[in-house]
Amino acid sequence: MKFYVTTPIYYVNDRPHIGHVYTTTIADIAARFHRLCGDEVFFLTGTDEHAAKVVDSAAEHGMTPQQWADQNAQAFQETFAKLGITNDDFIRTSQPRHKEKAQQYMAELLKTGDVYLGEYEGWYDAGQEEYLPENKAKEYEFKSPINGKPLVRKREKNYFFRLSQYSDALLKLLEERPGFVQPDVRRKEVANRIREGLNDIPISRTSEHNWGIRVPGDEAHVIYVWIDALFNYLSAVDNPERRHFWPADVHLIAKDILWFHAVIWPTMLMALKRELPRQVYAHSFWISEGQKMSKSLGNFVDLEKIDRYVADFGLDALRYFLARHGPLGINDSDFADARFNDVYNAELADKMGNLVNRTLTMIQRYRNGIVPQPKDEALRAVAEKMVSAYREGMGCLDFVGALEALWDFVVRSNQYVEESAPWKLAKDPANARQLDGVLYNLAESARLISVLVTPFMPTIAQQIRTQLGVADKLQVFSDEIAWGRLAAGTKIGLVAPLFPKRT
Ligand code: MSP
């Protein structure tokens, strides 16, 4: 099976922050899980570079827009590399490979009869590069709902796309394929807004600057930056080697840009007669220390702060926190320092770290570091039930559910240690076989946990496997999850705490 996952392409004007890191990390976890399952994965992220504000910022910094974009795109690439993100490609909309394809798609659109030249006047949110409908503009008191800056009344001659003709097709799509927009609440929001009526939308802008992709055959216009950006998902794989990846399996985004992905993108694809992506998944937002992140409040979880967390707790702990306590569903999540600390200590150090550590220490102490023979399969049924819940969660981006199932199993395994009290069994040689069996079950649980945490905490997973003496490369998921795979007689490695306690 193939699996094609994308993140939004980020505005090249921004500095990478926790929001960008979050979506990209979630996509990374999905990609790693599918690779583990043996799927052929293509994981795409990148930068959106043709926004008008790039021209202004470049000028402020005495650079050309391209120089400015090069510098900032590099910051994103470096950040993702540093954070161990395993994207297969990084697309930049200023790259010739993208520009060529975008022009080709635009030329195709111009021929469809769905596009006409018209004039537009409306309320423009310059920060977001989008027009707001009259009622929305009013609702937000003519200020940007995103950055609070005043909306601008703007009039432009543009190429328009007949979005208004697509209401029925879109509503049918959302009804027939409820998985197309997830979570459900978001799909319903989109459907309601479509029912309010769709206006035709501009897909070009008069080119005031020489920055953007020209509309083929009309020098006076560039492709509207949002349309240019959406094309990236297709342009990146629109070549003989990668064509089989289309349609994308999931476009991972946040709720702020759902409209573009759930309404505008599929209609573009319908007009272009291309297959639609299988899913658009819109997660919610991180806030910070209980408040919306904002530069003026100084509570932005920026790169410097992210670096500090990685230095203090380790990259894997950060990934775990993002996946387990992040805004994957419909609620926003709070990135709070105290909360991070608690999670690290309670869930990582006390539960998982402790289970693995005590298991290995006992094997060291009571069995000279050799994994003993199994006796019964006391944990097998719970393990199998957990694996199936985990699998289900991983398959539908319910990483919170998958991790909950896994952590229940960790808790159950810790209880099993208490109930079977190996330290008591060890006192009487008559219990030797019983003790073997308990230690084997625990070691096998640790092995299983190492497999299942791999997409979330790849380094920790490898550490567990090294300590357990099974450091060789993981085989395919379906084999690895079979209970009893750990060979008796395995010599364990050096035992060390996975998550040293923090105060
Ligand atoms: N360039 C457009 C996207 C074009 S995609 C064809 C854009 N860029 S952006 O830099 O503003 O990125 C928006 C995305 O960043 C969100 O959809 C989300 O993935 C991520 N996040 C930005 N802030 C966020 C939070 N506070 N919390 C979680 N994710 C957020 O829009």
Residues whose N, C-alpha, C, O or C-beta is under 5 A from the ligand:
A	BS01	MSP	P8 I9 Y10 Y11 G19 H20 Y22 T23 D48 A229 L230 I253 A254 I257 S284 F285 W286
